[in-house]
Amino acid sequence: MTAPYGRGIGTFRILHVSTGNVCRSPITERLTRHALDQRLGDGARDLLVESAGTWGHEGAQMEAHAATVLSEMGADPAGFTGRELLDEHVIEADLVLTATRDHRAQVISMGHSAGLRTFTLKEFARLVRAIDAATLPPPEEGAVQRASALVRAAAALRGWLLAPSVEADEVGDPYGAPVTYFRAVGEEIRQALDPVVTTLTGVPAPTVR
């Protein structure tokens, strides 16, 4: 099986995009990786998760508060280095999830047929909630095939299922804010990711005891 957009056989690449690639997109990248590993174990190895920034600080560490929030949420912040968004990142991505509509527009403006696979994170979560999981390939057929079908289904719904407001599809920028705001943003991201990861994997979030 060949994954869409030329990614090759047996892999699916998720790219998270924000501005500096030191706050929102690192949090989203590492929470996505943590959730996929938690749900699928070794079965998550074919789902590749990365991030970059439209004004990315190449080689920078993530903000300290972002790392703190990830650790508090059980995800691993270690070893992260920021990247500037390049054409090759968009070309290789099977799904691009951005923090804001402006980021989404910037990714799409780069070309590479990115329009049908680029969403804001909260937009994608909203669309995914409206998709009947029974219409997707069953989990036993593999996460790559199911993820590819999920992106196609979400793209088909766009334009039919509109956000109640512009702000509803965006994640605010915590850069320079206190750690309490980073925690709020981290929780906002986690809540948006949950339906996405649940539908993609077919595995619900573990029950917290």
N, C-alpha and C positions, 0 to 999 in steps of 0.2 A: 504494500500500500504506500502511495506517495502522499505526503502531507501537503496541504495547499501552499501556494505562493513559493514553491521551489525550496522548501526547507529540507527536502530529502525524505528518506524512508525512516519511519518509526520514531520521529521526534516532533514535539510541538513547543514552540518558543513563545513565551509571554514576556512582553516588554512593558515596564512601568515607566511613565514619563512625568516629570515635574519640571521646575525651573532650574534650581541649582544642583539637583541630585545629591542633596545632603540632608534633607528632612523628610518630605512626604514620600518620594519614590523609594528611598531606602527602607523606610518603614513598611511600605506596601510590598516591596520585593521580599523582604525577609519574613513578613507575616504570611505571604502567599506560600513561600517555600516551607515554612513551618507547618502550615495547615495541610499542604499536599503530602508531606512526609508523614504527618500524624494520621491522615486518612488512608493513605495507600502504601506506606512503608516502601519497600523496594520497588513497588509498582509505579512510584512517582519518578523514577529515574529518567523516563523519556519526556518528562515535562520540564523544560528548561525555563528558569525565571531570572530575568535581568532587569536593570533599570538604567536610565540616562536622564540628562537634563538639557532643556532647550538652551540654557545658559550654564551648562554643567561645569562644575569646578573639577577639571580633570585631575585625577589622582588624589582628591581631597578625602579626608575621613568624614563620615557622617557626623552631624551635630551631636554633641554629648547628650543632650536631652533626648534626642531620637534613639540613641543607643540605650539610654536608661529605660525608656518606654518599651523597647523591644525585649530587653531582659526581663522586665516586670511581666510581660505578656508571654514569657516562655520561649521566645524566639532568640536566635543567635545573631548578635550584631557584629561579631568578629570578622576581621579580614575584608571589610568593605572598602572599596575605593570608588570615588565618583568618576563619572564619565560625561563628556559632552555628547549630545545626540548627533549621530552621524547617519548618512544615507544607508550605510551597510546595516545599521541596527534596525532600521525600518524595513529594509529589503528582507532581512532574515526573520523578522517577527511574524508569527501567525496570528497573534492577538496583541494589540497595543492598547493599554489602559492608561489614561492620563488623569492628572489631578483636576484640571479645569478645561472648560470649552476652548479657551485660547490655546492651551497646549495641544488639544485635539486638532484645532485648525492648523497649527504649525506643522504637526506631523503630516496631515493630509496634504498640505501645500508642498511638501517635499516630493510628492508624486509616488511612484512605485506601486500604484494601484492600492494605496493604503486605506482608502475611504471605507471600504466594506469591512475592514478588520480593526478599525480604530474607534474607540469610544472613551468617554470619561468613565472612570471606575464606577461612579454612582449611577450613571446612565446604563452601563452594562448590567449592573446589579438589578436595576429596575426592570429592564427588558427580560433578564433571566427569570425573574420571579413570575413573569407572565407565560413562560414556556412550559408546556406539559413535558415533564421529563420522560414520560412513556413514549414520546415521539422521537427521542434520541436513541442512538445505538446503545444496547445494554452494556453495563460496565464490563462484563466479561469479554466483550469484543476489544477492550483496550481503551485507555484514557486518551490516547492520541486521536483515535477516530471519533470518540464521543466529544472531545474538545473542539474538533474541527466542525462537527455538526452543530454544536452549540453556538459557535460564532456565526455560522450561516443563518441559523434560526433567529438570533438576535438582530442581525443586519436586516432580515426580512420584516421584523417588527418595527424598526425605526421609522418614524414618520406616522405610524399608526398609534403609538403609545407615547404621548408627549409628557414632559415633566410639568409639574404644577407651577414651577418657577425656574428661572435661570440658576438660582442658588442651590436648588434641589439636586442638581447634577454636578456640584463642585465641592472640592475639599479645600478648606482655607489653608493659607500658608502660615505655619507656626514659627517661621524663621525669626529669631530674636526675642521670642516670647518666653515666658516662664515655663517650667516643666509641667505645671498644671494644664496649660493649654496644649502642650505636646501630648499629654495623656488623653485629653478630650479628642484631639485629632486622631490619635492611635485607635481609640475606641470607635470613632466614626469609620475609620478605614476597616477595622476588624468586622464591624457590622455589615459593611458593604461587601466585603470579601466572602462572608459566610454563605450566602445563597449561591454565589458563583462557584465556590469550591464544592459545596454540597451537590449542586447539579452536575458539575463537571465530573466529579468522582463517583457520584451515586452513593456516597457515604456521608451520613449526617455527622455533625460535630459531636465529639465525645461529651457525655454528660458530666458536668462539674459537680463534684460531691463535697 
